[in-house]
């Protein structure tokens, strides 16, 4: 873990702005808004869980099945979205995924039965999951090499910001309008998706790679077509196989913890700590706000102090330690807020370095596919398992032991898995990393 990052001149605001102004910063801001809004839409569901179980008279196990089914379908949709993004372009898929996700999340408010709600949940999340690797790919391809890690990390701040906004919406609407009222704002995202999608252009790297691929095919045979299976199987070529396996396994482990805690943290506070629904939502708004600090720290350390791999490992291990201390020693609402905020500041923010790391170490022609198949598929696979594991464990061992076994332990294991990955330098062009 001692390979120094390339280019250690530090951060200069003037140099940064000179490098990113224009198309790079505009594309970044569009993607940040998209990630924030999509995360907000999805996070609203976690605050609606207590109201849903009461209205439809179902147990927590049914919610677990609903969430796992959502991630099962998303495991397929995210890979398809990644492949299509490498074939037909980033911009088109960006608009498509964002519009469809927002529409089906808004439809949650209209569900008359638990089965209909399940359908809307599955479809809403399936399209949202496809958006995340697309935005990560866009930022990686438009950001200057020296600031690629920082901009990619800042993009991931859309997650805690989205959760924080969702908490504020939920705390304001739950008591007045019930759980259904929290989903109507999702419909407002639909027109915004078209506006955002028109605010940036297709990335130059994609257009160049697409042109080169077309030229190669024309040389081989005028009727040659890109093989989808050959495209995906290239992830397991000898020079990429270790990267693929290690990144996928580490992502699964870390996201078992992230998914289980994210989706059930409001329920943990209500059932495990006796806090009311509006109070829990308000408390978590501050918790996720504290977590955003971890993204800023990780973005600087991962770019200018350590490598991305080493930052991921450090953040995951610190997150595991802080989470264990929070679960077993803190009780009152205020100190719980601080403890959970500091814990998520590390383990949640570890994603801010893991996601760009996965995207930049694969070739441009494979980047969206790799971000989806290696990164996002690892997230959805873990998130498919986590709800079932959590809802099975809680009745047996309680909330504290459940979050210890399915939170602390997987985070520690994920950090170890990433120690097996090559320690790539930072601040160099993606073509040098992905060769």
N, C-alpha and C positions, 0 to 999 in steps of 0.2 A: 504493500500500500504506500510505497514511497516514490513512485514516479511523479516528477513535478509537472505541473501543467505548462504548456507552451505559452510563451508570451506573458511575462509576469509584471508588466509595466503598471498595472493597477487600472482603476477606473477614472476616466476624465469625462465630466459632463459635456464639455465642449466637443471633444473627439467623438463621444457617443452620438450626440445630436447631428454632427456633421455626417456621420456614417449612416444614420437610420432615417433621416428626414426624407419626406416624399413617400414613394411607394412602400418601402419597408415598414415605416411606422404606421401608415394608413392600414395596411394589411394586418399588422399586429393588432391594432385597436379594434378592427372589425371582428377578428377572431376572438379577442378577449370578451367583447360584448356578447358574441354568440355563445361562447362557453358559459359565461355568467348566466345568461337568460335560460339556456338549456338546463343547466344545473339547478337553477331556481325552480324551473318547472318540475324536475324530477324529485327534488328535495321536499316539495310540498307534500308528497305522499307520506313521508315518515311522520309528519305532524298530524296527518289525518288518520293514522292507524287506530288510535283509541276510539275515535268516533265511528270509524268504519266497522270495527268489531262489535260495537254496541248497536248500531242501526241494523246491521244485517244478522246480528246474533250468531257470530262465528268466533272461533277461538284464534289464538295467536298462531296455531299451527296452519290454519287456512291462509293467513297472511304470508307465512313462510313459503307455502306452496306457490302462492301467487308471485312472490318475488323470485323464487327459483325458476318458475316457468318463464318469467320475463327475461331472466338472464340466459336461459336455455335458448330461447328464440334469438336473443341478441348475439349469442355466440356465433350464430350463422349469419345474421344480418351484418355484423360488423366486418366480418371477413369479405362478404360480398361487396359491401360499401368500399372497403379498401381496394379490392381488385378493380372495381369500376372506376375508382378515383385515379388509379394508375393507367386505365385504358381511355377514359373519356374526359378526364380533367378534374381539377380541384374545385373550380368555381361552380360548375353545374351541380356537382354532388353536394356542395356546401348548402346551396339554396334548397335542394330537394330534401335533404335530411332535416334541416331546421324547420321547414314548413310542416312536414308531416308529423314530426315529433310534437310541435306545439299544438297542432290540431287534436291529436289523440289525447294529449294531457288535458286539454280543455274539456274534452268529452267525458273525463272522469266525473265532472259535476252533474252530468246528465244520466249517469248509469242508474237504472232502476232495479237491477239485481246484482248479486255478487259475481255472477258469471259474466255479465256485461262489463262490470268494472274490471274484472280480470282481463278481458279481451282488450279494453282500452289501455290498461296498464302495460300489457305485453307489447302492443303495437307502439305505444308512446315511447317506451324505453328502447325498443328495437331500433327505431329511427334515431333516437338521441345518441345511442351508443356509436352509431356510424358517423356522427358528426365529430366526435372527439379526435380520432386519428387524422381526420381531414384537416382540422384546424392546426394540429400539431405539425403536420407535414407542410402546410402553407408557411408557417412561421419559420421552420427549419430551413426552407428553401429561399425565403426572401431576406432573412436576417444576415447581416455581415458576419463573417466567421468569428471575429473577435468578441462579438456580443450575442452570438447565437444562443449560448447557454442561458444568459440572463433573460433574453426576450422569451425563450421557451419556458423558463421558470416563471416569469411574470404571467405568461399565458395561463399557467396552471392556477394562478391566484383566482381565476374565475370560479374555481370549485368552492373555496371557503367564502368568497364574496357572494356567490350564488346561494350557498347554504344560509349565510347571514341574512340576505334579503328575504329568502323564503321564511326564515324564522320571524322576521319583522312582519311580513305579510300574514303569517299564521297567527302570531300573537294578536294582531289587530282584527282579524276576521273570524277566528275560531269561535270566540265567545259571542260575537254578534250574529254571525251567519252560519255557524256550524262548519263541518269539514268540507261540504260541497262548495261553499263560498270561496275557499282558498284556491280552487282550480280555475275559476273563470278568468283571472288575469292572463292565463296561458294563451287565450285566443288573441290577445293584443300582440303577441310575439309574431304571428303570421305575417302581417304587413311589414313588420320590421325586418323579417328575413329577406324579403325581396329587395328592400332598400339597402341592407347591408351587403347582400350579394353583388349588387351593382357598384359598390364603392371600391372594389379592388379588381385587378385584372389577373388573368391566369399567370402562374409563375413562369419565369424564363427557363428555369431548370426543367420543368415538365415539358415545355414546348420544345426545348432542345433535345431532350431524351426521346420524345415522341417522334421528332423528325429523324433522329438517328436510327430509331427502331424501324421506321418506315423505309429508310434507305437500305438497311440491311436486308429486310424482307424482299425488297424489289430486286436486289442483287441475286438472292437465292432463287426466287421464282416469283413471277408477277402475281400469282394467285395465293401466295403464302399468307397465312393468318396467324396472329399471335395465339399460342396455345395457353389457355388458362391454367391447365394442370402443370405444364412446363414452367409457367410463370411462378406459381406457388412453390413447386418442388425445388426451385433454385435456392430457396431459403435453406435447404439442407445440402447444398453443394459443399464439398470438403472445406473450403475456406470460410464458410458461413455457418456451418453446422453447430459448432460450439457456442457461437453467439446466440443462435436461435434457441437452443435448448436451455442455456443458462438464464437468458433474459426471460424466457417464458416461465421457467420454474420459480425464479425469484419473484416475478410479478404475481404469480398465483399465491405464493405464501404471504407476501406483504398485503395483498388485497383481500385475503380471507379476514385479516384483522380489520382493514379499512372498511370493507363492506359490512361486516357484522356490526361494528360499532356505529358506523354512519346511520344505517337504517334503523337500529334499535336503541340508539342513545336517548331519544325522547322517551321511549317506553321504559328504558332502564331508570331514568330519573323519576318517572311517574310511579312505576311499580316497585322499583328497588330502593328509591330514596324518599318516596312519599311527597313529591313535588307536584303541584297542580299543572294541568295542561298549558294554560297561558303562561304560568311562571317558568315552566320548562322551556317553552319556545323563546321567551325573552332571555333566559339564561344562556341558551345555546346561540342566540344572536351574538352575544359577547364572546362566547367560546370560540366560534368560528372567526370572529374578528381578530382574536388573539392569534389564532392559527395562521392567519395571513402573514404575520411577521416572519414565520418560518420560511415562507417562500422567498421573501426579500433576502434573508440571511443566506439561504441555500443558493440563491442565484449568484450572489457575490462570491461566496466561498467556493462553489463549484466551478466558477469561471476564472477566478484570480488567485485562489489560495490552494485548493486541492483540485483533483480531477473530478469529473462527474461521478465516476464509479465510487471513489472513496467518500464523496459527500453522501451518496445514497446509503452506503454502508453505515457511516457515522450517524446519519439522521434516523435510520431504522433502529439502530441499537439504543440511541438516546431516547427515542420514542418508546421503546419497550420498557426501559427503566422507569421513565416518568409515568407511564401508564400503570405500571405495577404499584408504584408508590401512591398514585391517586386512588386506585381501586381499594387499597387496603388500609389507608390511613386518613383519608379525607371524607367528611360527612356533610358539613353545612353547605348550603347552596353557593355562597360566595367562594369559599375555598375550592369547592368542586368545580366551579366555573374556571377558576384560575388553573387548577390542576389539569382539567380536561383540555383547556386551551393550550397549555404548555406541551402536554402530551401530543396533541394533534399538530402543534406547531412543528414537531419533529416527524412523527410517523406519517401524517397526512402530507406534509411538505416534502417528504422524500420522493414523492411522485413528480415533483417539479424538476428533479434531475434525472429520474429514471426514464420519463417519457422522451425528452430530447435525446438522451443517450441511446435509446433504442432506435430512434428515427435516423440519427446521423451516422450510425455505423453500418447501415445498409445502403446499397447503390440507389441512385435516384429512380431508376426504372422499377425498383422494388420497394421504394420508401413507404408509400401509403399502404401497400400490402403487408409489409413487415410491421409497421406501426399498428395495423389492425390485427394481423394474425399472431404476432409475437407479443405485442403489448396489450392491445385492447381485448384480444381473445383471452389472454391471461387474466385480465380484470373480470371479464364476464364469467369465465370458468370459476374463479374464486367466488364471485358474487352469486353464482348459481348454488354453490355448496353452502356458503355462509348462512343464509337464512334458515335452511333446514337444520344445520348444525346448531345454530343458536337456539332456535325454538325447541329443539330436542333436548339440549343441555340445560336450559333454564329450569324446567320443572324438576330436574334431577339434582342439580348442584347449586342453583340460585344464580343471580346475575353476576355477583362478584367473581365467583369461580369460572363462570362461563366466559366472561371477558378476559380473564387471566389465561385460560386454556386456549381460547380462540383469538386472543388479541396479542398478549405479551409473547407467547411462545412462537407463533408464526412470524412475528416481526424479527425476533432474534434469529430464527432460521433463515429468513430471507436475506438478512445481512451477511450471513455466512455463505450462502449460495453465490451472492454477487462478488465475494472475494475470489471466486474461481474465474471471473471474467477478466480478459485482458484489460490492462489499465491504460486506456486510450488517452492521448494528450488533448488539451482543449485549445481553442483559439486558432484552429487550422481549418482549411476548407473541407467540406464533407466528402469531396472526392478522394482526399488523402486518407480519410478514416475508413471509407467503405470499400477500398480496393482489396 
